[in-house]
Amino acid sequence: MTQGSDKATRRIEFDPAAPEAWLQRLHTALREPVVGPLVVDMAQTSYTGPAALGALQAAADAADAAGRELWLDRVPAPVYKVLQVARLAARFRRVHHGTDRQGG
């Protein structure tokens, strides 16, 4: 898949109900030999509690360590506001698509 450049991207759906399992899938995806960013699909996310926020923080740290970019796609506006308050929004590039109707 290509999104706005010639870099290949891989998509992984965020699971706020099972953040540790999601984080393990993300770590596996970060080890794959893909040059482009990893897109985190948040379309099914309506709530981000402490465990989910911790998983997103750990994901951002892991991506930094791997030299990879994490992009957020289809982020509902209320969820993005929580990411902003938690100071996590700046750690991700935001792809405007689908349920993500707010600029930012």
Buried (B, 14 or more C-beta within 10 A) or exposed (E): EEBEEEEBBBEBBBBBEEBEEBBEBBBEBBEEEBEBBBBBBBBEBEEBEEBBBBBBBBBBEBBEEBEBBBBBBBBBEEBBBBBEEBEBBEBBEBBEBEBBEEEE
